[in-house]
Amino acid sequence: MIGAARIVMPKAMVRLSAGRVRFSMSEQALCFLAGANSIFTGEKLLTTPNNDYDADQLMFKVLGLIPKAPSFSGEEEKACEAEQCQEAVSSSG
């Protein structure tokens, strides 16, 4: 599936997420070789258990992968800022 997604959508972010806890480091390495280029790390944004952040950092180091810093397009950044502003207003009373 990962290889097919990479062929069909060469510029897409192909993300490994739910169920990754069942994969060994070598199985995850094969996913990256097949074309995966994104993961959820840590507990945020998931409804199922996820690999520990430190374990993911170790995997990146062992596999020689360098994580890309998060980036936002102009519209996404504005929406994120508006959401944070709304949260701040809501929490202040």
N, C-alpha and C positions, 0 to 999 in steps of 0.2 A: 504494500500500500504506500509506503513512504517513497519508494523508487518511482512508482506510477505518479504520485502527486508531484514529485520533483520534475518529471518529464512533462506532465500536462501543464504545470504552473511553475516554470523555471525561476521566476522572481519572487515567489510566495515564501512566507515564513512557514515552514512545515514544523509544527510544534509537537513534541512529545509531552503528554500530560497524564491524565488519569491512568492508573495501572502501572506506571513506571516503577513502583516499588517492587513489583514482581520480577523486574529485569535485573540481571546481573550487570556489572560494569561492562563486561565484554559484549553482552547483548545490546546494551545502550550504544556501545561503540559501533556495532554493526548498523544500528539505526542511523547514526551520524554519517557513516560511510555510504549508506543508501540514499542520503539526501536530507535527513532531518537537520534543521539548523536553529532550533529554538526549543526551550523547555520552560515549564513552570518550575520554580525552585522555592523551597520553603513552604509554609502553610497557607500563604495568602492566595486568594482567588480560586481556591479549590474546594469542592465539597467531598472529596475522597482523600484518604491519606496520601501524602507525598513524601518523596525522599527528603532527608534532612539537608539543610543548606550547606553544612560543613562537608557532608558526604559528596554533594554535588561539586563543591570546590575541589575536593580531593580528586574526583573523577576528571574534572577539567585539567588538573595538573598532570595526572597520570597519562591522559590522552593527548596532552599538549594543546588543548583548546584554550583560546583566549575569549572570555565572555565579552560581548559587545555591550556598551553602556546603553541604557534605554534612551529612546529618542521619540519625540512626538512631532507630528505635523502641526502646522499652525492651528488648524481647527481643533484637533485633539487637545492641544495644549490649552487653548482658550476654554474648552469644555471642562478640562480638568481643573483649571483655575477657578472657574465658576462653581464647580461642585465643591471645591475646598472652601470657597467663600461662603457658600450656602451652609455647609457643615459648621463653620465657625459661628455663623449667625444663629443657627439652630441650637448649638451647644451653649451659647451665651445667654439664652433665655429669650 
